[in-house]
């Protein structure tokens, strides 16, 4: 099963936030690639790079 949806956890103004994201895991380079427009998440992660990504196995995004 290929995972591509996760929950990104980050800190903003000393409070935890969780946001669903799509991502790609490059197994050869062992890096996680995601995308986002400028905004709350990007600004928060630039201020505090302590983040986590929770990935859950799902069968379908439609159910």
N, CA, C, O and CB atoms as a CASP TS submission, in Angstrom:
PFRMAT TS
TARGET T0000
AUTHOR 0000-0000-0000
METHOD Language model
MODEL 1
PARENT N/A
ATOM      1  N   UNK     1       0.850  -1.179   0.000  1.00  0.00           N
ATOM      2  CA  UNK     1       0.000   0.000   0.000  1.00  0.00           C
ATOM      3  C   UNK     1       0.892   1.237   0.000  1.00  0.00           C
ATOM      4  O   UNK     1       1.864   1.307   0.752  1.00  0.00           O
ATOM      5  CB  UNK     1      -0.965   0.001   1.226  1.00  0.00           C
ATOM      6  N   UNK     2       0.565   2.197  -0.834  1.00  0.00           N
ATOM      7  CA  UNK     2       1.329   3.431  -0.937  1.00  0.00           C
ATOM      8  C   UNK     2       0.625   4.514  -0.141  1.00  0.00           C
ATOM      9  O   UNK     2      -0.543   4.811  -0.393  1.00  0.00           O
ATOM     10  CB  UNK     2       1.506   3.858  -2.415  1.00  0.00           C
ATOM     11  N   UNK     3       1.311   5.096   0.798  1.00  0.00           N
ATOM     12  CA  UNK     3       0.744   6.184   1.597  1.00  0.00           C
ATOM     13  C   UNK     3       1.133   7.519   1.006  1.00  0.00           C
ATOM     14  O   UNK     3       2.258   7.695   0.536  1.00  0.00           O
ATOM     15  CB  UNK     3       1.208   6.095   3.059  1.00  0.00           C
ATOM     16  N   UNK     4       0.215   8.448   1.027  1.00  0.00           N
ATOM     17  CA  UNK     4       0.510   9.799   0.558  1.00  0.00           C
ATOM     18  C   UNK     4      -0.261  10.870   1.318  1.00  0.00           C
ATOM     19  O   UNK     4      -0.177  12.052   0.985  1.00  0.00           O
ATOM     20  CB  UNK     4       0.204   9.907  -0.911  1.00  0.00           C
ATOM     21  N   UNK     5      -1.013  10.461   2.337  1.00  0.00           N
ATOM     22  CA  UNK     5      -1.723  11.416   3.183  1.00  0.00           C
ATOM     23  C   UNK     5      -1.243  11.239   4.610  1.00  0.00           C
ATOM     24  O   UNK     5      -1.142  10.118   5.109  1.00  0.00           O
ATOM     25  CB  UNK     5      -3.268  11.225   3.087  1.00  0.00           C
ATOM     26  N   UNK     6      -0.948  12.352   5.263  1.00  0.00           N
ATOM     27  CA  UNK     6      -0.486  12.300   6.638  1.00  0.00           C
ATOM     28  C   UNK     6      -0.988  13.504   7.412  1.00  0.00           C
ATOM     29  O   UNK     6      -1.614  14.401   6.848  1.00  0.00           O
ATOM     30  CB  UNK     6       1.036  12.230   6.692  1.00  0.00           C
ATOM     31  N   UNK     7      -0.714  13.518   8.689  1.00  0.00           N
ATOM     32  CA  UNK     7      -1.060  14.647   9.550  1.00  0.00           C
ATOM     33  C   UNK     7       0.229  15.279  10.042  1.00  0.00           C
ATOM     34  O   UNK     7       1.011  14.656  10.760  1.00  0.00           O
ATOM     35  CB  UNK     7      -1.959  14.199  10.748  1.00  0.00           C
ATOM     36  N   UNK     8       0.436  16.516   9.649  1.00  0.00           N
ATOM     37  CA  UNK     8       1.617  17.265  10.030  1.00  0.00           C
ATOM     38  C   UNK     8       1.343  17.993  11.335  1.00  0.00           C
ATOM     39  O   UNK     8       0.369  18.737  11.447  1.00  0.00           O
ATOM     40  CB  UNK     8       2.028  18.257   8.920  1.00  0.00           C
ATOM     41  N   UNK     9       2.202  17.777  12.318  1.00  0.00           N
ATOM     42  CA  UNK     9       2.083  18.464  13.609  1.00  0.00           C
ATOM     43  C   UNK     9       3.203  19.468  13.736  1.00  0.00           C
ATOM     44  O   UNK     9       4.358  19.167  13.437  1.00  0.00           O
ATOM     45  CB  UNK     9       2.114  17.459  14.792  1.00  0.00           C
ATOM     46  N   UNK    10       2.860  20.660  14.180  1.00  0.00           N
ATOM     47  CA  UNK    10       3.848  21.730  14.326  1.00  0.00           C
ATOM     48  C   UNK    10       3.415  22.667  15.442  1.00  0.00           C
ATOM     49  O   UNK    10       2.284  22.597  15.923  1.00  0.00           O
ATOM     50  CB  UNK    10       4.027  22.511  12.998  1.00  0.00           C
ATOM     51  N   UNK    11       4.318  23.536  15.846  1.00  0.00           N
ATOM     52  CA  UNK    11       4.063  24.469  16.942  1.00  0.00           C
ATOM     53  C   UNK    11       3.948  25.884  16.377  1.00  0.00           C
ATOM     54  O   UNK    11       4.771  26.308  15.567  1.00  0.00           O
ATOM     55  CB  UNK    11       5.192  24.393  18.017  1.00  0.00           C
ATOM     56  N   UNK    12       2.915  26.607  16.815  1.00  0.00           N
ATOM     57  CA  UNK    12       2.737  28.004  16.436  1.00  0.00           C
ATOM     58  C   UNK    12       2.261  28.772  17.655  1.00  0.00           C
ATOM     59  O   UNK    12       1.244  28.433  18.259  1.00  0.00           O
ATOM     60  CB  UNK    12       1.731  28.150  15.255  1.00  0.00           C
ATOM     61  N   UNK    13       3.002  29.805  18.008  1.00  0.00           N
ATOM     62  CA  UNK    13       2.689  30.614  19.202  1.00  0.00           C
ATOM     63  C   UNK    13       2.518  29.737  20.439  1.00  0.00           C
ATOM     64  O   UNK    13       1.568  29.889  21.207  1.00  0.00           O
ATOM     65  CB  UNK    13       1.411  31.441  18.971  1.00  0.00           C
ATOM     66  N   UNK    14       3.466  28.816  20.608  1.00  0.00           N
ATOM     67  CA  UNK    14       3.505  27.935  21.771  1.00  0.00           C
ATOM     68  C   UNK    14       2.295  26.997  21.875  1.00  0.00           C
ATOM     69  O   UNK    14       1.991  26.501  22.960  1.00  0.00           O
ATOM     70  CB  UNK    14       3.598  28.763  23.018  1.00  0.00           C
ATOM     71  N   UNK    15       1.604  26.751  20.752  1.00  0.00           N
ATOM     72  CA  UNK    15       0.477  25.828  20.752  1.00  0.00           C
ATOM     73  C   UNK    15       0.651  24.806  19.640  1.00  0.00           C
ATOM     74  O   UNK    15       1.150  25.141  18.566  1.00  0.00           O
ATOM     75  CB  UNK    15      -0.856  26.586  20.587  1.00  0.00           C
ATOM     76  N   UNK    16       0.245  23.561  19.885  1.00  0.00           N
ATOM     77  CA  UNK    16       0.345  22.547  18.835  1.00  0.00           C
ATOM     78  C   UNK    16      -0.787  22.682  17.809  1.00  0.00           C
ATOM     79  O   UNK    16      -1.927  22.992  18.154  1.00  0.00           O
ATOM     80  CB  UNK    16       0.325  21.145  19.453  1.00  0.00           C
ATOM     81  N   UNK    17      -0.447  22.445  16.569  1.00  0.00           N
ATOM     82  CA  UNK    17      -1.422  22.421  15.483  1.00  0.00           C
ATOM     83  C   UNK    17      -1.222  21.136  14.692  1.00  0.00           C
ATOM     84  O   UNK    17      -0.105  20.626  14.602  1.00  0.00           O
ATOM     85  CB  UNK    17      -1.282  23.677  14.562  1.00  0.00           C
ATOM     86  N   UNK    18      -2.283  20.620  14.129  1.00  0.00           N
ATOM     87  CA  UNK    18      -2.215  19.438  13.260  1.00  0.00           C
ATOM     88  C   UNK    18      -2.977  19.758  11.985  1.00  0.00           C
ATOM     89  O   UNK    18      -4.101  20.258  12.023  1.00  0.00           O
ATOM     90  CB  UNK    18      -2.805  18.157  13.969  1.00  0.00           C
ATOM     91  N   UNK    19      -2.342  19.458  10.847  1.00  0.00           N
ATOM     92  CA  UNK    19      -2.985  19.720   9.565  1.00  0.00           C
ATOM     93  C   UNK    19      -2.786  18.519   8.647  1.00  0.00           C
ATOM     94  O   UNK    19      -1.680  17.986   8.563  1.00  0.00           O
ATOM     95  CB  UNK    19      -2.419  21.010   8.914  1.00  0.00           C
ATOM     96  N   UNK    20      -3.834  18.086   7.962  1.00  0.00           N
ATOM     97  CA  UNK    20      -3.666  17.005   6.991  1.00  0.00           C
ATOM     98  C   UNK    20      -2.896  17.519   5.775  1.00  0.00           C
ATOM     99  O   UNK    20      -3.119  18.641   5.320  1.00  0.00           O
ATOM    100  CB  UNK    20      -5.044  16.430   6.562  1.00  0.00           C
ATOM    101  N   UNK    21      -1.994  16.696   5.255  1.00  0.00           N
ATOM    102  CA  UNK    21      -1.221  17.080   4.078  1.00  0.00           C
ATOM    103  C   UNK    21      -1.071  15.875   3.151  1.00  0.00           C
ATOM    104  O   UNK    21      -1.247  14.730   3.565  1.00  0.00           O
ATOM    105  CB  UNK    21       0.172  17.636   4.488  1.00  0.00           C
ATOM    106  N   UNK    22      -0.747  16.153   1.909  1.00  0.00           N
ATOM    107  CA  UNK    22      -0.300  15.110   1.000  1.00  0.00           C
ATOM    108  C   UNK    22       1.214  15.216   0.921  1.00  0.00           C
ATOM    109  O   UNK    22       1.772  16.307   1.034  1.00  0.00           O
ATOM    110  CB  UNK    22      -0.969  15.242  -0.423  1.00  0.00           C
ATOM    111  N   UNK    23       1.867  14.100   0.731  1.00  0.00           N
ATOM    112  CA  UNK    23       3.324  14.085   0.723  1.00  0.00           C
ATOM    113  C   UNK    23       3.819  12.953  -0.162  1.00  0.00           C
ATOM    114  O   UNK    23       3.041  12.099  -0.587  1.00  0.00           O
ATOM    115  CB  UNK    23       3.882  13.940   2.153  1.00  0.00           C
ATOM    116  N   UNK    24       5.109  12.952  -0.434  1.00  0.00           N
ATOM    117  CA  UNK    24       5.770  11.872  -1.154  1.00  0.00           C
ATOM    118  C   UNK    24       7.013  11.504  -0.371  1.00  0.00           C
ATOM    119  O   UNK    24       7.773  12.385   0.032  1.00  0.00           O
ATOM    120  CB  UNK    24       6.121  12.281  -2.629  1.00  0.00           C
ATOM    121  N   UNK    25       7.236  10.206  -0.147  1.00  0.00           N
ATOM    122  CA  UNK    25       8.443   9.739   0.529  1.00  0.00           C
ATOM    123  C   UNK    25       9.380   9.174  -0.523  1.00  0.00           C
ATOM    124  O   UNK    25       9.061   8.186  -1.185  1.00  0.00           O
ATOM    125  CB  UNK    25       8.114   8.670   1.624  1.00  0.00           C
ATOM    126  N   UNK    26      10.534   9.802  -0.674  1.00  0.00           N
ATOM    127  CA  UNK    26      11.562   9.328  -1.603  1.00  0.00           C
ATOM    128  C   UNK    26      12.424   8.326  -0.847  1.00  0.00           C
ATOM    129  O   UNK    26      13.288   8.703  -0.055  1.00  0.00           O
ATOM    130  CB  UNK    26      12.432  10.520  -2.177  1.00  0.00           C
ATOM    131  N   UNK    27      12.178   7.052  -1.101  1.00  0.00           N
ATOM    132  CA  UNK    27      12.845   5.998  -0.337  1.00  0.00           C
ATOM    133  C   UNK    27      14.349   5.962  -0.587  1.00  0.00           C
ATOM    134  O   UNK    27      15.115   5.634   0.319  1.00  0.00           O
ATOM    135  CB  UNK    27      12.242   4.652  -0.677  1.00  0.00           C
ATOM    136  N   UNK    28      14.779   6.292  -1.796  1.00  0.00           N
ATOM    137  CA  UNK    28      16.216   6.278  -2.103  1.00  0.00           C
ATOM    138  C   UNK    28      16.954   7.386  -1.361  1.00  0.00           C
ATOM    139  O   UNK    28      18.038   7.158  -0.824  1.00  0.00           O
ATOM    140  CB  UNK    28      16.441   6.424  -3.612  1.00  0.00           C
ATOM    141  N   UNK    29      16.382   8.571  -1.327  1.00  0.00           N
ATOM    142  CA  UNK    29      17.028   9.705  -0.651  1.00  0.00           C
ATOM    143  C   UNK    29      16.631   9.807   0.817  1.00  0.00           C
ATOM    144  O   UNK    29      17.222  10.573   1.578  1.00  0.00           O
ATOM    145  CB  UNK    29      16.679  11.004  -1.361  1.00  0.00           C
ATOM    146  N   UNK    30      15.619   9.024   1.208  1.00  0.00           N
ATOM    147  CA  UNK    30      15.098   9.030   2.579  1.00  0.00           C
ATOM    148  C   UNK    30      14.666  10.430   3.004  1.00  0.00           C
ATOM    149  O   UNK    30      15.040  10.918   4.070  1.00  0.00           O
ATOM    150  CB  UNK    30      16.153   8.493   3.552  1.00  0.00           C
ATOM    151  N   UNK    31      13.872  11.061   2.145  1.00  0.00           N
ATOM    152  CA  UNK    31      13.338  12.389   2.455  1.00  0.00           C
ATOM    153  C   UNK    31      11.827  12.406   2.201  1.00  0.00           C
ATOM    154  O   UNK    31      11.311  11.641   1.386  1.00  0.00           O
ATOM    155  CB  UNK    31      14.051  13.486   1.606  1.00  0.00           C
ATOM    156  N   UNK    32      11.145  13.282   2.906  1.00  0.00           N
ATOM    157  CA  UNK    32       9.718  13.498   2.719  1.00  0.00           C
ATOM    158  C   UNK    32       9.556  14.808   1.970  1.00  0.00           C
ATOM    159  O   UNK    32      10.132  15.829   2.344  1.00  0.00           O
ATOM    160  CB  UNK    32       8.947  13.516   4.085  1.00  0.00           C
ATOM    161  N   UNK    33       8.758  14.763   0.900  1.00  0.00           N
ATOM    162  CA  UNK    33       8.525  15.955   0.091  1.00  0.00           C
ATOM    163  C   UNK    33       7.051  16.311   0.207  1.00  0.00           C
ATOM    164  O   UNK    33       6.185  15.453   0.036  1.00  0.00           O
ATOM    165  CB  UNK    33       8.941  15.730  -1.406  1.00  0.00           C
ATOM    166  N   UNK    34       6.770  17.558   0.493  1.00  0.00           N
ATOM    167  CA  UNK    34       5.404  18.051   0.561  1.00  0.00           C
ATOM    168  C   UNK    34       5.345  19.415  -0.083  1.00  0.00           C
ATOM    169  O   UNK    34       6.374  19.979  -0.455  1.00  0.00           O
ATOM    170  CB  UNK    34       4.899  18.108   2.016  1.00  0.00           C
ATOM    171  N   UNK    35       4.160  19.940  -0.214  1.00  0.00           N
ATOM    172  CA  UNK    35       4.021  21.269  -0.788  1.00  0.00           C
ATOM    173  C   UNK    35       2.930  22.026  -0.053  1.00  0.00           C
ATOM    174  O   UNK    35       2.003  21.439   0.506  1.00  0.00           O
ATOM    175  CB  UNK    35       3.710  21.191  -2.296  1.00  0.00           C
ATOM    176  N   UNK    36       3.065  23.339  -0.069  1.00  0.00           N
ATOM    177  CA  UNK    36       2.078  24.196   0.562  1.00  0.00           C
ATOM    178  C   UNK    36       2.317  25.620   0.080  1.00  0.00           C
ATOM    179  O   UNK    36       3.452  26.005  -0.201  1.00  0.00           O
ATOM    180  CB  UNK    36       2.152  24.103   2.119  1.00  0.00           C
ATOM    181  N   UNK    37       1.259  26.389  -0.014  1.00  0.00           N
ATOM    182  CA  UNK    37       1.386  27.804  -0.332  1.00  0.00           C
ATOM    183  C   UNK    37       1.899  28.535   0.909  1.00  0.00           C
ATOM    184  O   UNK    37       1.815  28.020   2.024  1.00  0.00           O
ATOM    185  CB  UNK    37       0.022  28.401  -0.816  1.00  0.00           C
ATOM    186  N   UNK    38       2.423  29.726   0.704  1.00  0.00           N
ATOM    187  CA  UNK    38       2.822  30.557   1.845  1.00  0.00           C
ATOM    188  C   UNK    38       1.617  30.733   2.758  1.00  0.00           C
ATOM    189  O   UNK    38       0.497  30.950   2.296  1.00  0.00           O
ATOM    190  CB  UNK    38       3.375  31.948   1.375  1.00  0.00           C
ATOM    191  N   UNK    39       1.859  30.638   4.029  1.00  0.00           N
ATOM    192  CA  UNK    39       0.754  30.805   4.966  1.00  0.00           C
ATOM    193  C   UNK    39       1.118  30.321   6.342  1.00  0.00           C
ATOM    194  O   UNK    39       2.290  30.255   6.711  1.00  0.00           O
ATOM    195  CB  UNK    39      -0.470  30.077   4.478  1.00  0.00           C
ATOM    196  N   UNK    40       0.104  29.985   7.088  1.00  0.00           N
ATOM    197  CA  UNK    40       0.233  29.630   8.501  1.00  0.00           C
ATOM    198  C   UNK    40       1.253  28.515   8.733  1.00  0.00           C
ATOM    199  O   UNK    40       2.171  28.686   9.535  1.00  0.00           O
ATOM    200  CB  UNK    40      -1.116  29.209   9.051  1.00  0.00           C
ATOM    201  N   UNK    41       1.112  27.373   8.046  1.00  0.00           N
ATOM    202  CA  UNK    41       2.014  26.229   8.278  1.00  0.00           C
ATOM    203  C   UNK    41       3.457  26.585   7.958  1.00  0.00           C
ATOM    204  O   UNK    41       4.356  26.339   8.763  1.00  0.00           O
ATOM    205  CB  UNK    41       1.581  25.025   7.434  1.00  0.00           C
ATOM    206  N   UNK    42       3.676  27.156   6.797  1.00  0.00           N
ATOM    207  CA  UNK    42       5.045  27.487   6.378  1.00  0.00           C
ATOM    208  C   UNK    42       5.676  28.486   7.334  1.00  0.00           C
ATOM    209  O   UNK    42       6.821  28.312   7.749  1.00  0.00           O
ATOM    210  CB  UNK    42       5.054  28.052   4.947  1.00  0.00           C
ATOM    211  N   UNK    43       4.941  29.524   7.683  1.00  0.00           N
ATOM    212  CA  UNK    43       5.484  30.525   8.615  1.00  0.00           C
ATOM    213  C   UNK    43       5.799  29.910   9.973  1.00  0.00           C
ATOM    214  O   UNK    43       6.826  30.220  10.576  1.00  0.00           O
ATOM    215  CB  UNK    43       4.496  31.686   8.787  1.00  0.00           C
ATOM    216  N   UNK    44       4.915  29.041  10.452  1.00  0.00           N
ATOM    217  CA  UNK    44       5.138  28.400  11.756  1.00  0.00           C
ATOM    218  C   UNK    44       6.371  27.512  11.715  1.00  0.00           C
ATOM    219  O   UNK    44       7.175  27.532  12.647  1.00  0.00           O
ATOM    220  CB  UNK    44       3.908  27.575  12.173  1.00  0.00           C
ATOM    221  N   UNK    45       6.535  26.720  10.634  1.00  0.00           N
ATOM    222  CA  UNK    45       7.679  25.806  10.557  1.00  0.00           C
ATOM    223  C   UNK    45       8.994  26.541  10.346  1.00  0.00           C
ATOM    224  O   UNK    45      10.050  26.027  10.714  1.00  0.00           O
ATOM    225  CB  UNK    45       7.471  24.809   9.437  1.00  0.00           C
ATOM    226  N   UNK    46       8.952  27.721   9.765  1.00  0.00           N
ATOM    227  CA  UNK    46      10.179  28.522   9.654  1.00  0.00           C
ATOM    228  C   UNK    46      10.611  29.045  11.015  1.00  0.00           C
ATOM    229  O   UNK    46      11.804  29.219  11.264  1.00  0.00           O
ATOM    230  CB  UNK    46       9.973  29.696   8.684  1.00  0.00           C
ATOM    231  N   UNK    47       9.657  29.293  11.891  1.00  0.00           N
ATOM    232  CA  UNK    47       9.982  29.779  13.238  1.00  0.00           C
ATOM    233  C   UNK    47      10.414  28.643  14.170  1.00  0.00           C
ATOM    234  O   UNK    47      11.254  28.839  15.049  1.00  0.00           O
ATOM    235  CB  UNK    47       8.777  30.506  13.837  1.00  0.00           C
ATOM    236  N   UNK    48       9.832  27.452  13.970  1.00  0.00           N
ATOM    237  CA  UNK    48      10.138  26.322  14.836  1.00  0.00           C
ATOM    238  C   UNK    48      10.110  25.059  13.972  1.00  0.00           C
ATOM    239  O   UNK    48       9.043  24.607  13.556  1.00  0.00           O
ATOM    240  CB  UNK    48       9.120  26.222  16.039  1.00  0.00           C
ATOM    241  N   UNK    49      11.267  24.508  13.713  1.00  0.00           N
ATOM    242  CA  UNK    49      11.367  23.360  12.803  1.00  0.00           C
ATOM    243  C   UNK    49      11.093  22.012  13.479  1.00  0.00           C
ATOM    244  O   UNK    49      11.256  20.970  12.843  1.00  0.00           O
ATOM    245  CB  UNK    49      12.738  23.331  12.182  1.00  0.00           C
ATOM    246  N   UNK    50      10.689  22.008  14.727  1.00  0.00           N
ATOM    247  CA  UNK    50      10.311  20.764  15.394  1.00  0.00           C
ATOM    248  C   UNK    50       8.918  20.365  14.925  1.00  0.00           C
ATOM    249  O   UNK    50       7.919  20.951  15.343  1.00  0.00           O
ATOM    250  CB  UNK    50      10.356  20.917  16.947  1.00  0.00           C
ATOM    251  N   UNK    51       8.863  19.365  14.057  1.00  0.00           N
ATOM    252  CA  UNK    51       7.595  18.913  13.484  1.00  0.00           C
ATOM    253  C   UNK    51       7.530  17.392  13.538  1.00  0.00           C
ATOM    254  O   UNK    51       8.541  16.729  13.771  1.00  0.00           O
ATOM    255  CB  UNK    51       7.432  19.417  12.021  1.00  0.00           C
ATOM    256  N   UNK    52       6.349  16.848  13.324  1.00  0.00           N
ATOM    257  CA  UNK    52       6.206  15.405  13.172  1.00  0.00           C
ATOM    258  C   UNK    52       5.162  15.133  12.098  1.00  0.00           C
ATOM    259  O   UNK    52       4.298  15.965  11.818  1.00  0.00           O
ATOM    260  CB  UNK    52       5.811  14.728  14.522  1.00  0.00           C
ATOM    261  N   UNK    53       5.264  13.944  11.505  1.00  0.00           N
ATOM    262  CA  UNK    53       4.304  13.521  10.488  1.00  0.00           C
ATOM    263  C   UNK    53       3.761  12.162  10.892  1.00  0.00           C
ATOM    264  O   UNK    53       4.518  11.205  11.058  1.00  0.00           O
ATOM    265  CB  UNK    53       4.958  13.468   9.064  1.00  0.00           C
ATOM    266  N   UNK    54       2.452  12.081  11.050  1.00  0.00           N
ATOM    267  CA  UNK    54       1.786  10.828  11.376  1.00  0.00           C
ATOM    268  C   UNK    54       1.135  10.303  10.108  1.00  0.00           C
ATOM    269  O   UNK    54       0.368  11.010   9.455  1.00  0.00           O
ATOM    270  CB  UNK    54       0.734  11.017  12.517  1.00  0.00           C
ATOM    271  N   UNK    55       1.443   9.062   9.764  1.00  0.00           N
ATOM    272  CA  UNK    55       0.901   8.440   8.560  1.00  0.00           C
ATOM    273  C   UNK    55       0.035   7.261   8.978  1.00  0.00           C
ATOM    274  O   UNK    55       0.444   6.437   9.796  1.00  0.00           O
ATOM    275  CB  UNK    55       2.039   7.984   7.592  1.00  0.00           C
ATOM    276  N   UNK    56      -1.155   7.186   8.415  1.00  0.00           N
ATOM    277  CA  UNK    56      -2.078   6.094   8.702  1.00  0.00           C
ATOM    278  C   UNK    56      -2.397   5.365   7.412  1.00  0.00           C
ATOM    279  O   UNK    56      -2.638   5.995   6.383  1.00  0.00           O
ATOM    280  CB  UNK    56      -3.372   6.615   9.374  1.00  0.00           C
ATOM    281  N   UNK    57      -2.400   4.044   7.461  1.00  0.00           N
ATOM    282  CA  UNK    57      -2.784   3.259   6.282  1.00  0.00           C
ATOM    283  C   UNK    57      -4.277   3.464   6.008  1.00  0.00           C
ATOM    284  O   UNK    57      -5.114   3.304   6.896  1.00  0.00           O
ATOM    285  CB  UNK    57      -2.462   1.739   6.489  1.00  0.00           C
ATOM    286  N   UNK    58      -4.586   3.820   4.766  1.00  0.00           N
ATOM    287  CA  UNK    58      -5.980   3.944   4.362  1.00  0.00           C
ATOM    288  C   UNK    58      -6.171   3.194   3.049  1.00  0.00           C
ATOM    289  O   UNK    58      -5.242   3.088   2.248  1.00  0.00           O
ATOM    290  CB  UNK    58      -6.398   5.442   4.220  1.00  0.00           C
ATOM    291  N   UNK    59      -7.350   2.686   2.834  1.00  0.00           N
ATOM    292  CA  UNK    59      -7.658   1.989   1.593  1.00  0.00           C
ATOM    293  C   UNK    59      -8.134   2.939   0.504  1.00  0.00           C
ATOM    294  O   UNK    59      -7.879   2.713  -0.678  1.00  0.00           O
ATOM    295  CB  UNK    59      -8.703   0.931   1.840  1.00  0.00           C
ATOM    296  N   UNK    60      -8.832   4.010   0.905  1.00  0.00           N
ATOM    297  CA  UNK    60      -9.385   4.938  -0.063  1.00  0.00           C
ATOM    298  C   UNK    60      -9.606   6.291   0.586  1.00  0.00           C
ATOM    299  O   UNK    60      -9.994   6.366   1.752  1.00  0.00           O
ATOM    300  CB  UNK    60     -10.694   4.400  -0.647  1.00  0.00           C
ATOM    301  N   UNK    61      -9.363   7.368  -0.163  1.00  0.00           N
ATOM    302  CA  UNK    61      -9.646   8.698   0.368  1.00  0.00           C
ATOM    303  C   UNK    61     -11.116   9.057   0.188  1.00  0.00           C
ATOM    304  O   UNK    61     -11.563  10.100   0.666  1.00  0.00           O
ATOM    305  CB  UNK    61      -8.761   9.745  -0.315  1.00  0.00           C
ATOM    306  N   UNK    62     -11.874   8.196  -0.501  1.00  0.00           N
ATOM    307  CA  UNK    62     -13.283   8.458  -0.768  1.00  0.00           C
ATOM    308  C   UNK    62     -14.217   7.843   0.263  1.00  0.00           C
ATOM    309  O   UNK    62     -15.411   8.140   0.251  1.00  0.00           O
ATOM    310  CB  UNK    62     -13.640   7.947  -2.123  1.00  0.00           C
ATOM    311  N   UNK    63     -13.717   7.002   1.150  1.00  0.00           N
ATOM    312  CA  UNK    63     -14.565   6.352   2.145  1.00  0.00           C
ATOM    313  C   UNK    63     -14.048   6.602   3.543  1.00  0.00           C
ATOM    314  O   UNK    63     -14.640   6.129   4.513  1.00  0.00           O
ATOM    315  CB  UNK    63     -14.652   4.857   1.882  1.00  0.00           C
TER
END
